[in-house]
Amino acid sequence: MSDVDTSAGANDVLVSFRGVQKSYDGEALIVKDLNLDIRKGEFLTLLGPSGSGKTTSLMMLAGFETPTAGEILLGGRAINNVPPHKRDIGMV
């Protein structure tokens, strides 16, 4: 038996990646069509081999990299063009 509430709605989503892609050379995609919702209170681990886009995805969330395509939402607000110091998040 689980105590996890599966009735969480869209208003519980804190971070959302919608169709996010990243290419550094305009050809090879480092991050390809990332669609991910992270809800309030969730603990998330990104696992994958070297070069799979884990750090790049976190860097885009923090604002140190810009997505080539797609949208990143923080609290329902698009942050693609918001500078890192105005995102009110930290990265360690």
Secondary structure, DSSP 8 states (H G I E B T S, - for coil): ---------GGGEEEEEEEEEEESSSSSEEEEEEEEEEETT--------TTSSHHHHHHHHHTSS--SEEEEEETTEE-TTS-GGGS-----
